[in-house]
């Protein structure tokens, strides 16, 4: 009985992990399509999840700098 329970638990973990992986992939593809469709979007964000860690960090740092610059420009107290 314990062995059967362990096998069923293992199979359920596998099924849930597989479903979550498919969902994540689908969401990433949809987001990539939205980024691609927006003319002003930074296309370096497409496929960010499959880039190396150093490439991804460089893109993330760039995006953070742009966001901080936009926030400072929009803040009426900044200037």
Secondary structure, 3 states (H helix, E strand, C coil): CHHHHHHHHHHHHHHHHHHHHHHHHHHHHHHHHHHHHCCCCCHHHCCHHHCCHHHHHHHHHHHHHHHHHHHHHHCHHHC
